[in-house]
Amino acid sequence: MAQMLAPVNFTDTDLPSAGGGAAPFGGGVAQVINPWRWFTSVVGNQFSLLSINLGRSSAPQLEAQILDEVGSYGRQLGRIGEALEVLVKEFPREGLSDHALAALEDFSSQMREVKRIKEKGQGA
């Protein structure tokens, strides 16, 4: 049976921490040692020791230039989502099948969740 590899998350902030306790000097004594954390905190989201290509591109240099100068995939998708959200709000609903209405509502719901998470992140 084939096994799949899970993606590695170098930016996970939900690491276990030690609780208080009755130890001298008060506080817990556990420490999480993550050998990758020191590197990614210095370099940011870039892992430069090796280059990993997760997809095929007909023009990888052009794709890299777009990512550098225009924005990340997330930013590009966010802008597309925001523009599509305007069109979905204005789209007439009469005559649409239940499946089509559900698809529009699913999209709108997803965009509301994205906004909620963004607002929560900005308030932190």
Secondary structure as UniProt FT lines:
FT   TURN            10..11
FT   TURN            24..25
FT   TURN            35..36
FT   HELIX           37..43
FT   TURN            44..45
FT   HELIX           60..69
FT   HELIX           73..90
FT   TURN            94..95
FT   HELIX           98..123
//
